[in-house]
């Protein structure tokens, strides 16, 4: 890539990128004496990078040369799964031909922005002591190198430095925190908590009140428990899905766990979203929110209800009917382009909330699909008209 070439095209990584990612990482390793790439023994996620990062609640990007479509850069970011909500930057590699273009900085900033959007207070990384150019890049971008070293005892005999950088609070998170403050919210019901991203975001934004997280998927609940550990005001409700009925329900499990749903994907989503496929199913209890509400919300509490249940938000609202008068604010995911069969569109949801007495206070951009240059979803925050 010459200086006259256009800037590389950045997109989300796909499982089908495996051969190119392995080639890029091997080429970079070859520049450093003693560095050996052992894909199956030490870097098996390269074989299915999108699935691997989605499974950890993270995201992976690649950069393609505009001249020949070759992948010339890559980077990933994902939650560390710790109680402090930190994120980790991983696998930043840039082909020699694309260095000096600003691509490395651009990729790092993508991870920073995603970590901020998810509410992570700190972005961490580990880097081999031999990667001196990368260290200069990290420090130029505001990362501080710590005194800690770790030995991996791998084929490359790697010894790594630790770097960390505070993540700025996003504008959307500041706005959300202001709404909670303005309405005097004392408890947040986090329905569809997944691995704790939303609660972590609230904490990063400054909310220090009670949070009760509801999550039915066993694997996600385990990560959620790790995220909530040590936070005495963050509780995890007993395992159950929430909806309009009670009994049991079958959840379709996606490799990207926060895309799991009781609803099937719309057929056209297979071409639009890499994660639009299920890998299994699990049967879990289901109950109504108005039947468990009093176990978590005291008479004097001011309640904020957040719902992110992948197409079944309206059913959760139906199941909250008996306690809706106790809820001050509602946040839920709105589908601009319906992803699941049978889910209502965003205009229907906004109209339905208006009939319940709630008006919009904030819209937060969600997933933007680069292939179609169109927003797929957004979050809406609604408050009672009387407030």
Residue, then its C-alpha position, 0 to 999 in steps of 0.5 A: x500500500x502506497x501513500x497514495x492509496x485510499x485508507x483501508x476499509x474497516x469492517x467487523x471480522x468474520x469466521x471466514x477471515x481465518x486464513x487471512x488473519x493467520x497469514x497476517x499474524x504470522x507475517x508480523x511474528x516473523x519480524x521478531x526473532x523467536x516469535x512463533x505462531x502456534x494457531x491450534x495450541x495457543x491462538x485457536x480463536x483465529x479459526x472462528x474469530x467472530x464466534x470467539x469474540x461474540x461468545x465473550x461479549x466482545x467485538x473484532x474488526x479487520x481492515x482491508x486494502x482497498x486495492x486488492x481486498x487483502x486484510x492488512x489490519x486486525x484488532x479485538x476487544x472484549x470484557x475481561x469478565x471481572x467485577x470492575x467491568x474492565x475491557x481488554x484490547x487484543x490482537x492488534x496487528x498491522x501489515x508492514x504495507x499499511x503502517x504509517x497510515x494511521x491505521x493502528x491508531x484508528x483500530x485502537x480507537x475503535x476498541x476504545x469507543x466500543x468499550x466506552x459504549x459498553x460502559x467499561x471504565x478502563x481498557x487494558x492490554x498486554x504486549x510482548x516486550x519485543x513489540x517496541x513500535x506497538x508500545x510507542x503507539x499505545x503510550x502516544x494514545x494515552x496508555x500507561x505501562x505498568x511495572x507488572x510483567x507476565x510470562x506466558x511459557x509459550x513457544x515464543x517464550x513471551x514476556x509481556x508488559x501491561x498497559x491500561x487507559x481510563x475510558x471516557x464516559x460516552x455522551x450517551x451514558x452521561x445522558x442516561x445517568x442524568x435521566x436516572x438522577x433527574x427522576x430520583x431512581x433508586x432501583x434499576x431492573x435490568x431485564x436481559x442482563x446478559x453478562x452485565x454490560x448495561x449495569x457496568x455502563x450505569x456504574x461507569x456513568x456514576x449511578x450508585x443505586x441498586x441494580x437487579x439483573x435478570x438473565x435466564x441463560x446459564x453461561x451468561x449468568x456465570x459471567x454476570x455473577x463475576x461482573x457483579x461480584x463485590x458490588x453489594x448493591x448489584x443483585x442477580x435475580x433467580x434464573x428465569x425469563x420474563x414475559x407475559x406468561x408463566x411456566x417454561x420457555x425454550x430459548x434459542x441460543x446464539x453464538x453471540x449470546x446477547x442475540x439469543x431469543x425465544x423467537x426465530x430469526x427472520x430469514x433475510x437476517x442470515x445475509x445481514x448479520x453474521x450472528x443470525x444463527x442459533x447454535x442450540x437451545x435451552x429450556x428455562x423457567x418464565x414468569x411475569x415481572x408483576x409477580x416478582x416485582x415486590x421481591x425487588x422493589x420496596x414501596x418507597x423506591x423509584x424504579x427504572x425498568x430496562x428491557x433488552x430481550x431480543x424481540x420480546x420486549x412487548x411481552x415483558x411489558x405485558x407481564x409488568x401490567x400489574x405494577x406498571x404504575x410503580x415504574x417511573x422510566x422504561x428503556x428498551x431496545x427498538x428494532x428499526x429493521x426487525x431481526x426476529x420473526x414476530x417482533x414489533x417495529x420501533x414505531x409500534x413500540x413507541x405508540x404502545x408506550x405512549x398509550x401506557x403514558x410514557x414519552x421519549x426522553x432519549x434515543x441511543x444508537x444501537x447496531x449499525x450495519x455497514x453492509x447496508x449503511x443502515x441502523x438496525x436497532x436503537x434504545x429508547x428511554x421513556x418517562x411518565x408524562x406526569x413526570 
